[in-house]
Each structure stands twice: as structure tokens, then as C-alpha cells.
């Protein structure tokens, strides 16, 4: 019940069980819309504006910060 072969066997069984779930997640991530760096995004039901940088959404913590960096409110996309 111990040793590398037992570990590999159990790991193979575990990965076999979660494999279909991981494939579904990968497909879901691929189908999500991608926004180019520099995009300004805001959810329809949210007041928080996000700046897309290196594929990650970075929130502005205040409207003062948004204006400090001289972003244009007309460039914000509602998603």
C-alpha cells in the first residue's frame, strides 16, 4: 500500500476521474471573450472599472485614480 508504484496508480486513477472536468473547464476558458490589453471594462451591474493588462483585469479603486491616469469614460465597455 506504500511506495512509488502505489502512488502512481492512485494518481492515475485520480487524474482519470477529474480529466473530463478539466477538459470542460479548458473549453469554457477558451470560449470566454478576450479583451486586448488597455481595454477598460465595467460590469452592467457594477460601478467598478477594470483595466486589462497582460490578460488580467485590474480594478480602479476609485474614480479619482481613473481620472488621475487620464482615462476617458467613453472608452469603458460594459460587459
Secondary structure, DSSP 8 states (H G I E B T S, - for coil): --SHHHHHHHHHHHHHHHHHHHHHHHHHHHHS----TT-EEE-TT---EEEEETTEEEE-S-HHHHHHTT--GGGEEE-
